[in-house]
């Protein structure tokens, strides 16, 4: 793990804590109301095997409407939580968000997208993306004299 990632992990943690403290107040008071919601995401890295892991809270999501795309270091997770519609209900409180969602996560390492695996259990989607191995083989490069051409 690089020290750059550790430095930015502190900023990311601080941003998440600020979002938890003030996010709802600012989102509701200042932002225009939009359809959909933003599910919570955890991203972490394992060493053995070397992998990036994304865990996203998607309770109530049907797998048929769930899309996971990987392009380079960017993972896009999108779908829709259908509203619960039932005749004869008069709601006192309605807080469970529904509608479309999309999360785009840029990873801090190159991954092997072909080997990615996703598993959905008890409303939690876990995506495991193996870290791409760097080519660390040593290769001899011939050196020529400047007047001999390259």
C-alpha positions as CSV (number, residue, x, y, z in Angstrom):
1,X,0.0,0.0,0.0
2,X,1.3,3.4,-0.9
3,X,1.5,6.3,1.5
4,X,-0.5,8.4,-1.0
5,X,-3.5,6.1,-0.5
6,X,-3.1,6.4,3.3
7,X,-3.1,10.2,3.1
8,X,-6.2,10.3,0.9
9,X,-7.9,7.7,3.0
10,X,-7.9,10.2,5.9
11,X,-9.6,12.8,3.7
12,X,-12.1,10.3,2.4
13,X,-12.9,9.3,6.0
14,X,-13.3,12.9,7.0
15,X,-15.6,13.6,4.0
16,X,-17.8,10.6,4.9
17,X,-18.0,11.7,8.6
18,X,-19.0,15.2,7.4
19,X,-21.6,13.7,5.1
20,X,-23.0,11.7,8.0
21,X,-23.2,14.8,10.2
22,X,-24.5,17.4,7.8
23,X,-25.3,15.5,4.6
24,X,-29.0,15.1,5.1
25,X,-29.5,18.7,6.3
26,X,-27.7,20.2,3.3
27,X,-29.1,17.7,0.8
28,X,-32.7,18.3,1.8
29,X,-32.5,22.1,2.5
30,X,-30.2,23.3,-0.4
31,X,-30.3,20.7,-3.2
32,X,-33.2,20.4,-5.6
33,X,-35.2,17.2,-5.0
34,X,-34.2,14.5,-7.5
35,X,-35.6,11.1,-8.1
36,X,-33.7,8.1,-6.8
37,X,-31.2,7.6,-4.0
38,X,-27.5,7.1,-3.3
39,X,-26.7,3.7,-1.6
40,X,-23.9,3.6,0.9
41,X,-20.6,2.0,-0.2
42,X,-17.5,0.6,1.5
43,X,-14.3,0.1,-0.5
44,X,-11.3,-1.8,0.9
45,X,-8.2,-3.7,-0.3
46,X,-7.0,-7.2,0.7
47,X,-3.4,-8.5,0.5
48,X,-3.9,-12.2,0.2
49,X,-5.3,-12.5,-2.4
50,X,-4.6,-8.9,-3.6
51,X,-8.0,-7.5,-4.4
52,X,-10.2,-4.4,-4.3
53,X,-13.5,-5.1,-2.6
54,X,-16.6,-3.0,-2.9
55,X,-19.5,-3.6,-0.6
56,X,-22.8,-1.7,-1.3
57,X,-26.0,-1.7,0.7
58,X,-28.8,-2.6,-1.8
59,X,-31.6,-4.0,0.3
60,X,-34.8,-4.4,-1.8
61,X,-33.0,-4.3,-5.1
62,X,-33.9,-7.0,-7.7
63,X,-31.0,-8.5,-9.5
64,X,-32.7,-8.2,-12.9
65,X,-32.3,-4.4,-12.7
66,X,-28.8,-4.4,-11.3
67,X,-25.8,-3.4,-13.5
68,X,-22.2,-3.6,-12.6
69,X,-19.6,-2.3,-15.2
70,X,-15.9,-2.2,-14.8
71,X,-13.8,0.0,-17.1
72,X,-10.1,0.4,-16.1
73,X,-10.1,1.5,-12.5
74,X,-13.7,2.8,-12.6
75,X,-16.6,0.6,-11.3
76,X,-20.2,1.7,-12.1
77,X,-23.1,0.2,-10.1
78,X,-26.6,1.1,-11.2
79,X,-30.1,-0.1,-10.8
80,X,-33.5,0.7,-9.4
81,X,-35.4,0.1,-6.1
82,X,-39.1,-0.2,-6.9
83,X,-41.5,1.7,-4.7
84,X,-43.7,-0.4,-2.4
85,X,-47.3,0.2,-3.6
86,X,-50.2,-1.2,-1.6
87,X,-53.8,-0.2,-1.5
88,X,-55.3,0.9,1.8
89,X,-52.1,2.2,3.3
90,X,-51.9,5.7,4.9
91,X,-48.3,6.5,5.7
92,X,-47.3,8.3,8.9
93,X,-43.6,8.2,7.9
94,X,-42.0,7.3,4.6
95,X,-38.1,7.2,4.7
96,X,-37.1,4.2,2.6
97,X,-35.8,5.7,-0.6
98,X,-36.7,4.2,-4.0
99,X,-36.1,4.9,-7.6
100,X,-33.0,4.8,-9.7
101,X,-29.5,4.9,-8.4
102,X,-25.9,5.0,-9.7
103,X,-22.6,4.9,-7.9
104,X,-19.3,5.4,-9.7
105,X,-16.2,4.4,-7.8
106,X,-12.7,5.0,-8.9
107,X,-10.3,2.5,-7.4
108,X,-6.8,3.2,-6.3
109,X,-5.3,0.3,-8.2
110,X,-5.5,-1.4,-11.6
111,X,-7.7,-4.4,-11.5
112,X,-8.3,-7.5,-13.7
113,X,-11.9,-6.8,-14.8
114,X,-12.3,-10.2,-16.5
115,X,-11.7,-11.9,-13.1
116,X,-14.2,-9.7,-11.1
117,X,-16.9,-11.5,-9.1
118,X,-20.1,-10.1,-7.6
119,X,-22.2,-11.7,-4.9
120,X,-25.6,-10.4,-3.6
121,X,-26.6,-11.8,-0.1
122,X,-29.1,-10.3,2.4
123,X,-29.3,-7.0,0.6
124,X,-25.5,-6.5,0.4
125,X,-23.7,-6.6,-2.9
126,X,-20.0,-7.5,-2.6
127,X,-17.8,-7.0,-5.7
128,X,-14.3,-8.5,-5.6
129,X,-11.8,-7.3,-8.2
130,X,-8.3,-8.9,-8.3
131,X,-5.5,-6.4,-8.4
132,X,-3.7,-6.6,-11.7
133,X,-0.2,-8.0,-11.4
134,X,2.6,-5.8,-12.6
135,X,5.1,-7.2,-15.0
136,X,8.3,-7.3,-12.8
137,X,10.4,-9.4,-15.1
138,X,13.9,-8.2,-15.8
139,X,14.8,-7.7,-19.5
140,X,18.2,-6.9,-20.9
141,X,18.0,-3.9,-23.3
142,X,20.9,-3.7,-25.8
143,X,22.7,-0.4,-25.9
144,X,24.1,0.9,-29.2
145,X,26.7,3.6,-29.9
146,X,25.1,6.9,-31.0
147,X,26.7,6.8,-34.5
148,X,25.5,3.2,-35.2
149,X,21.8,4.2,-35.2
150,X,19.0,2.7,-33.2
